[in-house]
Amino acid sequence: MPVQMSPEEFDAIVEEALDAIPDEIASLVRNVVVLVEDEPPEGEPDDLLGLYDGVALTERDASMLPQLPDRIFLYRGPLLDMCDDEDDLVEEIRITVVHEVAHHFGIDDDRLHDLGYA
């Protein structure tokens, strides 16, 4: 049964997950905004939990012009739907945040799977 939760409560859990990123890693995150949307965009799988939209740090070079911030999207609906209780949701949001931040650092899905985050 999906978890029922207000958008404000959900956002608070996302903030806690972001705050839990160790300072030595968080200080390396550059020009990234985290956004919560209700559902994935049209054309994406309905069960998509998160998405990194940007250029990974490993793919940037000095010749690149300043850009708009990279974006990390978390999708409230699929996250609520897949979790059985609030503890499960907190853990899944944490995993999704780590997963998408890892993409910012150029870590691909295969490596994330090896690390237990995919």
Secondary structure, 3 states (H helix, E strand, C coil): CCCCCCHHHHHHHHHHHHHCCCHHHHCCCCCEEEEEECCCCCCCCCCCCEEEECCCHHHCCCCCCCCCCEEEEEEHHHHHHHCCCHHHHHHHHHHHHHHHHHHHCCCCHHHHHHHCCC
